[in-house]
Amino acid sequence: MSTSGVMKKPVFWIIAGTSEGRQLTEHLSGFDSFIYVSLATEYGKWFIEKKDNIDINSERLDQDEMIAFIHTKSIDCVIDASHPYAQEVTKNISEACRITQTSYLRLQRPLSEQQELIYVEDSKHAAKVLKEMPGKVFLACGSKEIESFISIPNYADRCFLRVLPIPEIIQKCLNLGFKCPHIIGMQGPYSKELNIAMLTSSGAHILVTKDSGDAGGFGEKVEAALELEITVIVIGRPIEEEGYTFNQVIQKLIGDYSLLK
């Protein structure tokens, strides 16, 4: 409570690297609180409604900068809704919270349950497997580690890429030697029908994806591929610490900070 006797609004910092992070921002914005939102790219700003109690940025911070941000903005609680594969982000923000003694909640994206798929450890392992497999490849695993796939024989002709429609990402793919007609710049998630259309159009024999959970459209990708009898290679998710579901995070914040609408 402040010296004036008025309760201070809780200040939350959401690391919103997933659709759940954006949904959490929207949900919490209806309560008497202030929310700082960090996004992985400028592109994500299009999907969050601007409100007086929301401040959005896409600046990438290292651990020291995270610590400074927590102090400067008087953050009460950090909700880590970064992508399951963004291990470095989770490591840095959780450590920053430990150092600053700030409450930290990890919002977990549930794993999808799919059988009869080829699971590999990482993108390099996926590329190694692809070297031994014939046919065209549809890469729907993001652009972060796309360099791994230039080791595939005849990769420029064999590979089709689906990435975010961000100029820097498209240019990165072109600089690596991928062909412009093979690069699809779109924002997901995608329906099963759209996945079928893209896989069919590319003539793909193999789909490479990450298990980004149901919210990331993983199920629709796999269903489309299996219906077309296309081989699916899944880059396995790293082991995560325990976290909270979307509803558990909401209920915990409401209880811990006595949130009111």
C-alpha positions as CSV (number, residue, x, y, z in Angstrom):
1,M,0.0,0.0,0.0
2,S,1.3,3.5,-0.9
3,T,1.7,6.3,1.7
4,S,-1.5,7.9,0.4
5,G,-3.4,4.7,1.4
6,V,-4.2,3.8,-2.2
7,M,-3.3,0.3,-3.3
8,K,-0.6,0.2,-6.0
9,K,-1.7,-1.4,-9.2
10,P,0.3,-4.6,-9.7
11,V,2.8,-4.4,-12.6
12,F,3.2,-7.5,-14.7
13,W,5.8,-8.2,-17.4
14,I,4.7,-10.8,-20.0
15,I,7.3,-12.4,-22.2
16,A,4.9,-13.1,-25.0
17,G,6.6,-15.3,-27.5
18,T,3.4,-17.5,-28.2
19,S,-0.2,-16.9,-29.0
20,E,-1.0,-17.8,-25.4
21,G,1.1,-14.9,-24.3
22,R,-0.9,-12.5,-26.4
23,Q,-4.1,-14.0,-25.1
24,L,-2.9,-13.7,-21.5
25,T,-2.1,-10.0,-22.2
26,E,-5.6,-9.4,-23.6
27,H,-7.2,-11.2,-20.6
28,L,-5.2,-9.4,-17.9
29,S,-5.7,-6.0,-19.6
30,G,-9.3,-6.2,-18.3
31,F,-8.1,-6.1,-14.7
32,D,-6.8,-3.2,-12.6
33,S,-3.1,-3.7,-13.4
34,F,-0.4,-2.4,-15.8
35,I,1.2,-4.8,-18.2
36,Y,4.6,-4.6,-20.0
37,V,4.7,-7.0,-23.0
38,S,7.9,-8.1,-24.7
39,L,7.5,-9.7,-28.1
40,A,10.0,-11.6,-30.2
41,T,9.4,-9.4,-33.3
42,E,7.7,-6.1,-34.3
43,Y,5.3,-8.3,-36.3
44,G,3.6,-9.5,-33.1
45,K,2.3,-6.0,-32.3
46,W,-0.3,-6.4,-34.9
47,F,-2.1,-9.0,-32.8
48,I,-2.3,-7.1,-29.5
49,E,-5.0,-4.4,-29.0
50,K,-3.5,-1.1,-27.8
51,K,-4.8,-0.1,-24.4
52,D,-3.9,2.5,-21.8
53,N,-2.6,-0.2,-19.4
54,I,-0.4,-2.0,-21.9
55,D,3.1,-1.1,-23.0
56,I,4.5,-3.2,-25.9
57,N,8.1,-3.5,-27.1
58,S,10.1,-5.9,-29.2
59,E,13.5,-5.0,-28.0
60,R,15.7,-8.1,-27.3
61,L,17.3,-7.9,-23.8
62,D,20.2,-9.8,-22.3
63,Q,20.1,-10.9,-18.6
64,D,21.6,-7.6,-17.3
65,E,19.1,-5.6,-19.2
66,M,16.3,-7.7,-17.9
67,I,17.4,-7.1,-14.4
68,A,17.5,-3.3,-15.1
69,F,14.1,-3.4,-16.6
70,I,12.6,-5.2,-13.6
71,H,14.1,-2.6,-11.3
72,T,13.2,0.4,-13.5
73,K,9.6,-0.6,-14.1
74,S,9.0,-1.9,-10.6
75,I,7.8,-5.3,-11.9
76,D,5.8,-7.3,-9.4
77,C,5.6,-10.5,-11.5
78,V,7.1,-11.9,-14.7
79,I,5.1,-14.3,-16.7
80,D,7.3,-16.2,-19.1
81,A,5.1,-17.2,-22.1
82,S,8.1,-17.5,-24.5
83,H,8.2,-20.2,-27.1
84,P,9.0,-23.7,-25.8
85,Y,12.2,-23.6,-28.0
86,A,13.4,-20.2,-26.7
87,Q,15.5,-21.8,-24.0
88,E,18.0,-18.9,-23.7
89,V,15.1,-16.5,-23.0
90,T,13.7,-18.6,-20.3
91,K,17.1,-19.2,-18.7
92,N,17.9,-15.5,-18.7
93,I,14.5,-14.2,-17.4
94,S,14.2,-16.9,-14.7
95,E,17.7,-16.0,-13.5
96,A,16.9,-12.3,-13.6
97,C,13.9,-12.9,-11.4
98,R,15.9,-14.9,-9.0
99,I,18.5,-12.2,-8.7
100,T,15.9,-9.5,-8.2
101,Q,13.7,-11.7,-6.0
102,T,10.8,-11.1,-8.4
103,S,7.9,-13.5,-8.7
104,Y,8.2,-15.7,-11.8
105,L,5.6,-17.8,-13.5
106,R,6.3,-20.1,-16.5
107,L,3.3,-20.5,-18.8
108,Q,3.6,-23.9,-20.4
109,R,2.3,-24.8,-23.8
110,P,0.9,-28.4,-23.6
111,L,2.7,-31.0,-25.7
112,S,0.7,-32.5,-28.6
113,E,0.2,-36.2,-28.5
114,Q,1.0,-37.7,-31.9
115,Q,2.2,-41.2,-32.7
116,E,4.0,-42.7,-35.7
117,L,6.2,-39.6,-36.3
118,I,10.0,-39.4,-36.7
119,Y,11.4,-37.5,-33.7
120,V,14.9,-35.9,-33.9
121,E,16.8,-33.9,-31.3
122,D,17.4,-30.7,-33.2
123,S,17.6,-29.1,-36.6
124,K,21.1,-30.5,-37.3
125,H,19.8,-34.0,-36.6
126,A,16.8,-33.3,-38.9
127,A,19.1,-32.3,-41.7
128,K,21.2,-35.4,-41.2
129,V,18.1,-37.6,-41.5
130,L,17.0,-35.7,-44.6
131,K,20.3,-36.4,-46.3
132,E,19.3,-40.1,-46.4
133,M,15.8,-39.5,-47.6
134,P,14.7,-38.7,-51.2
135,G,12.0,-36.2,-52.2
136,K,11.0,-32.6,-51.7
137,V,11.0,-31.1,-48.2
138,F,8.5,-28.7,-46.7
139,L,10.2,-26.8,-43.8
140,A,7.6,-25.5,-41.3
141,C,9.9,-25.2,-38.3
142,G,10.7,-21.5,-38.3
143,S,13.7,-19.6,-39.5
144,K,15.9,-19.4,-36.5
145,E,18.0,-22.5,-37.4
146,I,17.3,-22.6,-41.1
147,E,21.1,-22.7,-41.7
148,S,21.2,-26.3,-40.7
149,F,19.3,-27.4,-43.8
150,I,21.7,-26.0,-46.4
151,S,23.8,-29.1,-45.7
152,I,21.1,-31.2,-47.5
153,P,22.2,-32.2,-51.1
154,N,20.5,-30.0,-53.7
155,Y,18.7,-28.1,-50.9
156,A,17.8,-25.1,-53.0
157,D,15.6,-27.3,-55.3
158,R,14.4,-29.8,-52.7
159,C,13.3,-27.4,-49.9
160,F,10.3,-25.2,-49.5
161,L,10.1,-22.9,-46.5
162,R,7.2,-21.4,-44.6
163,V,8.4,-18.4,-42.5
164,L,7.0,-15.2,-41.0
165,P,6.5,-12.5,-43.6
166,I,9.2,-10.3,-42.2
167,P,11.7,-8.7,-44.7
168,E,14.7,-9.6,-42.6
169,I,13.7,-13.3,-42.4
170,I,12.9,-13.5,-46.2
171,Q,16.3,-11.9,-47.0
172,K,18.0,-14.3,-44.6
173,C,16.5,-17.3,-46.5
174,L,17.5,-15.7,-49.9
175,N,21.1,-15.1,-48.6
176,L,21.4,-18.7,-47.6
177,G,20.6,-19.7,-51.2
178,F,16.9,-20.8,-50.9
179,K,14.9,-20.0,-54.0
180,C,12.4,-17.1,-53.9
181,P,9.5,-19.2,-55.4
182,H,10.1,-21.7,-52.6
183,I,9.8,-19.2,-49.8
184,I,6.3,-18.8,-48.3
185,G,5.9,-15.8,-46.0
186,M,2.8,-16.2,-43.9
187,Q,1.6,-15.9,-40.3
188,G,0.0,-18.9,-38.7
189,P,-1.5,-21.0,-37.3
190,Y,-3.0,-22.6,-40.4
191,S,-6.0,-24.8,-40.9
192,K,-5.6,-28.4,-42.0
193,E,-7.1,-27.5,-45.4
194,L,-4.5,-24.8,-46.0
195,N,-1.7,-27.0,-44.9
196,I,-3.0,-29.7,-47.4
197,A,-3.1,-27.1,-50.2
198,M,0.5,-25.9,-49.5
199,L,2.0,-29.4,-49.1
200,T,0.2,-30.5,-52.3
201,S,1.3,-27.4,-54.2
202,S,5.0,-27.9,-53.2
203,G,4.9,-31.6,-54.1
204,A,6.5,-32.3,-50.7
205,H,7.3,-35.8,-49.6
206,I,8.5,-34.8,-46.2
207,L,7.3,-32.2,-43.6
208,V,9.7,-30.9,-41.0
209,T,8.1,-29.2,-38.0
210,K,8.5,-28.4,-34.3
211,D,6.0,-29.6,-31.7
212,S,4.6,-26.1,-31.0
213,G,1.5,-27.5,-29.4
214,D,-2.1,-27.3,-30.4
215,A,-2.1,-23.5,-30.2
216,G,0.8,-23.4,-32.6
217,G,-1.1,-25.4,-35.2
218,F,1.0,-28.6,-34.8
219,G,-2.0,-30.9,-35.0
220,E,-3.3,-29.4,-38.2
221,K,0.1,-29.7,-39.8
222,V,0.5,-33.3,-38.9
223,E,-3.0,-34.3,-39.8
224,A,-2.6,-32.7,-43.3
225,A,0.7,-34.5,-43.8
226,L,-0.6,-37.9,-42.7
227,E,-3.7,-37.6,-44.9
228,L,-1.4,-37.0,-47.9
229,E,0.9,-39.8,-46.7
230,I,3.8,-37.5,-46.2
231,T,6.6,-38.4,-43.8
232,V,6.7,-36.1,-40.7
233,I,9.9,-35.3,-39.0
234,V,9.4,-33.6,-35.6
235,I,12.2,-31.6,-34.0
236,G,11.7,-32.7,-30.4
237,R,11.0,-30.1,-27.7
238,P,13.6,-29.5,-25.0
239,I,12.8,-30.6,-21.5
240,E,11.2,-27.8,-19.6
241,E,10.9,-27.0,-16.0
242,E,7.4,-27.4,-14.5
243,G,5.0,-24.5,-15.2
244,Y,1.4,-23.4,-15.1
245,T,-1.4,-23.8,-17.6
246,F,-3.1,-20.7,-19.0
247,N,-6.0,-20.9,-16.5
248,Q,-3.7,-21.7,-13.6
249,V,-1.7,-18.5,-14.3
250,I,-4.9,-16.4,-14.4
251,Q,-6.2,-17.8,-11.2
252,K,-2.8,-17.5,-9.4
253,L,-2.5,-13.8,-10.4
254,I,-6.0,-13.0,-9.4
255,G,-5.5,-14.6,-6.0
256,D,-1.9,-13.3,-5.3
257,Y,-2.6,-9.7,-6.4
258,S,-6.3,-9.4,-5.6
259,L,-7.1,-8.4,-9.1
260,L,-10.3,-6.5,-9.8
261,K,-12.0,-5.6,-13.1
